[in-house]
C-alpha cells in the first residue's frame, strides 16, 4: 500500500506543511462545531446510546471512504486511499454491540458531494485523517463511562501520519487554485458531517 516515503514522526498539523496549515485554518470553525457534537460521548451512560453514536458515525464514515476510494486521481501521486479507511473497525464495534453485517448495510448514510478532482479528493481525505487523532481521547471518554465497551474504531489510528499526508498534499496541490479547491472540499465535507451529526443526535 504505497504512501509518500516520509518519516512517520508526529508533528503539529499546522507546522507540517503550509498547505495543511491552510486547510486547518479553513475548517477551524466548523471543526469546533463538530467537536462540540462529539462531546456527547462524554455523557453516554449505556450501550444502547453508545451504539446509536457509532451507527451515526458509520453513516458518515462508510460513504466518505467509498467516495475516497472510488476517486480515480490517486495514482498521479502514488497514494492508496485505503490507508485512510476505518469503517471495518466501526463494523467490528457494531458487531460486538449486536448489529449484523446486514444491519450495518441497512443503516442510513450521509450524502456527500461527488469527488471530481484530485484536490477534491484530498479535501475529503483531510477530515478523515483528522478524525483519527481525536479517537484516542474519545476512547478514554467511553472507557470511563462504559468499561468494556468495544472501542476498536477510536483506537484505530489508520496507516497515514500527518507527515505523510503533508507530503501527499504538497504533491497533489501544487498551486493556489488547487489548494483553494481542496480547502473548500474539506469545509464542505465537515459541514455535511456537522449536519449529519446534528440530525442523528436529535433523531
Secondary structure, 3 states (H helix, E strand, C coil): CCCCCCCCCCCCHHHHCHHHHHHHHHHHHHHHHHHHHHHHHHHCCCHHHHHHHHHHHHHHHHHHHHHHHHCCCHHHHCCCHHHHCCHHHHHHHHHHCCCCHHHHHCCCCCCCCCCCCHHHHHHHHHHHHHHHHHHHHHHHHHHHHCCCCCCHHHHCCCCCCHHHHHHHHHHHCCCHHHHHHHHHHHHHHHHHHHHHHHHHHHC
